[in-house]
């Protein structure tokens, strides 16, 4: 492990792993633990400045403003039995979009 992780990390790339919203063989249609987790997280997402929600279970969180969100995310994951994977990054990633936009720069 990088011993400078604590001082170098500026972002946390977080993936929550859970089951699909409804298990196919369920007949009662009751919410799953995953749905409860996702619902709780939605309540807090809009309050975190600079955070990027990539999917319902993937976030890029700036540690300067997003530590409270990250802490709650980890707490709720434990409460609802959801696994969390965290990759700490020293810089924001440069995203590559594929397929790229087909609009040429001359038209813009």
Backbone bond lengths (Angstrom), bond angles and torsions (degrees), N, CA, C in turn:
res aa  C-N    CA-C-N  psi(-1)  N-CA   C-N-CA  omega(-1)  CA-C   N-CA-C  phi
1 X - - - 1.454 - - 1.531 108.97 -
2 X 1.282 115.69 145.88 1.456 121.89 179.16 1.529 109.48 -71.75
3 X 1.333 116.68 118.66 1.465 119.85 -179.38 1.519 112.73 -69.51
4 X 1.343 118.07 -16.06 1.460 121.59 177.76 1.518 113.10 -91.22
5 X 1.324 116.75 6.88 1.461 121.18 -176.66 1.527 111.80 -55.21
6 X 1.296 117.10 -41.62 1.460 120.67 -176.63 1.528 111.25 -64.94
7 X 1.311 118.15 -39.12 1.457 120.18 -177.21 1.524 113.09 -90.54
8 X 1.320 118.25 -25.17 1.461 121.61 -175.79 1.530 113.79 -89.74
9 X 1.301 118.22 -26.89 1.469 121.12 -173.95 1.523 111.08 -68.32
10 X 1.330 114.68 130.04 1.469 120.82 176.48 1.519 111.42 -120.61
11 X 1.332 116.62 -16.47 1.461 121.71 -178.90 1.523 109.70 -138.21
12 X 1.314 114.92 151.93 1.465 121.30 172.43 1.528 107.16 -121.21
13 X 1.315 116.16 123.61 1.458 122.32 174.50 1.526 105.14 -97.58
14 X 1.335 117.01 114.37 1.459 121.73 -169.94 1.522 110.68 -118.42
15 X 1.335 114.99 133.78 1.463 121.57 175.83 1.517 107.47 -124.81
16 X 1.330 116.05 124.77 1.459 121.74 174.27 1.523 107.04 -97.62
17 X 1.317 116.16 131.73 1.455 120.65 -178.55 1.521 109.37 -109.37
18 X 1.308 115.51 124.27 1.453 119.78 179.57 1.501 111.05 -149.05
19 X 1.303 114.88 176.85 1.451 120.71 178.43 1.518 109.69 -82.76
20 X 1.323 117.13 160.56 1.468 119.40 175.67 1.528 110.33 -55.51
21 X 1.328 117.49 158.16 1.458 120.47 -175.82 1.526 115.48 -52.61
22 X 1.298 118.01 -39.08 1.462 120.02 176.58 1.521 109.22 -128.50
23 X 1.308 115.36 131.91 1.460 120.08 176.40 1.528 107.07 -72.42
24 X 1.354 118.90 131.01 1.467 121.58 -173.24 1.521 116.04 -52.64
25 X 1.320 118.98 -35.08 1.458 119.14 -176.28 1.529 114.24 -90.97
26 X 1.311 117.86 7.23 1.468 120.10 178.50 1.516 109.97 -78.42
27 X 1.306 116.17 140.69 1.459 120.36 179.11 1.525 112.40 -111.84
28 X 1.320 117.69 -16.45 1.465 119.28 -176.00 1.527 113.34 -83.97
29 X 1.319 118.30 -12.47 1.465 123.82 177.92 1.541 112.80 58.37
30 X 1.316 117.84 17.58 1.469 121.15 178.33 1.520 109.42 -69.09
31 X 1.331 117.45 147.28 1.467 119.89 179.12 1.531 110.95 -60.06
32 X 1.313 115.40 143.98 1.459 120.96 177.55 1.527 109.36 -90.49
33 X 1.314 115.70 169.31 1.467 120.69 176.50 1.523 109.85 -59.12
34 X 1.342 117.22 -36.15 1.467 121.56 178.42 1.525 110.59 -60.48
35 X 1.324 117.27 -44.23 1.465 120.92 179.78 1.530 111.25 -64.42
36 X 1.316 116.91 -39.57 1.466 119.48 176.64 1.532 110.34 -63.05
37 X 1.327 116.90 -43.26 1.465 121.54 178.66 1.524 110.61 -59.90
38 X 1.334 117.14 -50.93 1.467 121.54 -178.84 1.528 110.58 -60.70
39 X 1.310 117.90 -39.24 1.465 121.69 178.38 1.517 112.26 -62.99
40 X 1.325 117.06 -43.48 1.464 120.85 179.24 1.529 110.90 -64.14
41 X 1.335 116.09 -41.79 1.458 120.59 -177.98 1.527 110.53 -65.64
42 X 1.323 117.77 -39.52 1.476 121.46 179.22 1.524 111.54 -58.09
43 X 1.330 117.15 -35.39 1.457 121.42 -179.55 1.535 111.55 -61.70
44 X 1.313 117.51 -31.22 1.462 121.74 -172.79 1.530 113.70 -101.66
45 X 1.329 118.41 -18.99 1.467 121.76 -173.42 1.527 113.90 -56.93
46 X 1.300 117.31 -43.70 1.467 120.01 -174.75 1.528 112.90 -68.12
47 X 1.303 117.92 -14.38 1.459 121.29 -177.69 1.529 113.34 -87.35
48 X 1.325 117.73 -6.60 1.455 121.04 -175.43 1.522 110.82 -98.72
49 X 1.311 116.27 110.96 1.466 122.51 -177.73 1.528 111.11 -69.17
50 X 1.328 116.32 130.84 1.452 122.11 175.52 1.512 115.58 82.18
51 X 1.329 117.69 -3.05 1.455 120.27 -179.36 1.524 110.21 -74.62
52 X 1.323 116.86 142.07 1.458 121.88 175.09 1.521 108.70 -111.06
53 X 1.318 115.90 121.88 1.459 120.41 173.84 1.518 106.16 -92.44
54 X 1.308 117.09 117.47 1.449 121.69 -176.35 1.524 110.63 -92.71
55 X 1.307 116.49 -35.57 1.466 123.52 175.22 1.527 106.00 -154.41
56 X 1.326 117.62 177.13 1.466 118.51 -177.29 1.519 112.45 -61.42
57 X 1.323 117.42 -16.43 1.462 120.42 -177.79 1.532 113.59 -128.14
58 X 1.336 117.49 17.26 1.472 120.96 -178.25 1.527 109.05 -135.38
59 X 1.347 116.02 130.24 1.461 121.06 -178.17 1.518 110.68 -138.23
60 X 1.320 115.76 148.36 1.455 122.40 167.80 1.527 105.11 -111.77
61 X 1.311 116.23 114.40 1.457 121.73 -171.21 1.529 110.11 -114.51
62 X 1.337 117.31 120.26 1.468 118.80 173.73 1.532 108.39 -72.72
63 X 1.311 116.18 126.52 1.465 119.39 -175.60 1.522 112.47 -69.20
64 X 1.330 117.59 -24.20 1.469 120.36 179.97 1.525 111.61 -64.00
65 X 1.327 117.55 -33.26 1.470 120.37 -177.96 1.526 113.01 -120.34
66 X 1.317 118.00 -12.16 1.458 120.45 -170.57 1.514 117.06 -107.86
67 X 1.335 118.70 7.95 1.464 119.04 -179.83 1.529 113.68 -59.58
68 X 1.344 119.64 -40.10 1.466 118.26 177.14 1.544 111.94 -60.38
69 X 1.344 116.65 -40.72 1.462 120.28 178.11 1.529 110.66 -64.46
70 X 1.327 116.88 -45.47 1.463 120.99 -179.92 1.528 110.93 -60.89
71 X 1.315 116.47 -41.46 1.464 121.33 179.06 1.526 111.02 -62.16
72 X 1.334 117.06 -46.16 1.463 121.16 178.80 1.523 110.89 -64.54
73 X 1.330 116.49 -40.29 1.457 121.67 179.33 1.530 110.22 -58.44
74 X 1.311 116.61 -45.86 1.465 121.11 179.35 1.525 110.42 -66.31
75 X 1.316 116.92 -41.42 1.472 121.26 179.37 1.528 111.10 -62.00
76 X 1.346 116.75 -48.96 1.462 119.99 -179.32 1.520 111.82 -66.86
77 X 1.324 117.20 -35.55 1.467 119.79 177.86 1.526 109.45 -59.58
78 X 1.318 116.51 -43.77 1.459 119.90 177.68 1.516 112.37 -63.52
79 X 1.319 116.64 -39.97 1.465 121.12 -179.45 1.526 113.02 -65.92
80 X 1.338 116.15 -35.50 1.459 120.61 -175.20 1.527 113.35 -102.88
81 X 1.321 118.39 6.56 1.456 121.54 177.61 1.518 114.02 70.40
82 X 1.320 117.30 32.90 1.456 122.45 -179.76 1.528 108.39 -102.88
83 X 1.324 116.92 132.75 1.469 121.17 177.37 1.525 109.85 -81.14
84 X 1.323 115.68 142.83 1.465 121.99 -179.97 1.532 107.93 -123.06
85 X 1.318 115.44 135.89 1.471 121.31 171.81 1.522 106.82 -116.87
86 X 1.334 116.32 132.63 1.461 121.29 -177.61 1.529 108.80 -126.67
87 X 1.323 115.51 127.87 1.457 121.82 173.89 1.521 106.37 -114.75
88 X 1.325 117.07 118.05 1.456 121.12 179.07 1.524 109.15 -87.35
89 X 1.327 116.10 134.81 1.457 122.40 -176.23 1.527 110.77 -123.59
90 X 1.324 116.51 140.82 1.462 121.09 177.95 1.522 111.42 -77.89
91 X 1.326 117.36 -26.91 1.465 122.59 179.88 1.517 109.39 -135.94
92 X 1.318 116.00 158.90 1.465 119.92 175.77 1.523 108.57 -66.56
93 X 1.316 117.86 140.50 1.462 119.46 -179.78 1.526 111.42 -70.55
94 X 1.323 115.27 152.69 1.458 121.39 173.12 1.521 105.12 -97.17
95 X 1.333 116.07 110.63 1.452 120.50 -175.52 1.524 110.32 -81.84
96 X 1.304 115.13 139.55 1.458 121.91 174.90 1.521 106.55 -111.05
97 X 1.311 116.51 124.56 1.458 120.57 -178.96 1.529 109.01 -94.05
98 X 1.313 115.55 127.42 1.448 119.86 175.85 1.513 109.12 -132.64
99 X 1.280 120.85 132.50 1.457 124.52 -5.97 1.525 109.73 -70.43
100 X 1.316 115.65 148.78 1.470 119.21 -179.36 1.527 111.14 -67.36
101 X 1.318 116.13 162.16 1.456 119.92 175.78 1.518 109.39 -58.05
102 X 1.335 116.71 137.07 1.455 119.67 -177.92 1.518 112.48 -85.10
103 X 1.317 116.27 -11.35 1.454 120.67 178.86 1.542 109.17 -68.87
104 X 1.311 116.97 126.71 1.459 119.45 -178.64 1.531 110.31 -76.72
105 X 1.306 116.05 156.92 1.466 120.40 -179.83 1.507 111.44 -69.00
106 X 1.342 117.74 -22.51 1.481 120.85 178.79 1.519 111.26 -68.38
107 X 1.336 116.28 -30.83 1.474 120.22 179.86 1.519 112.03 -76.99
108 X 1.293 117.03 -24.58 1.471 120.95 -174.29 1.494 113.69 -73.46
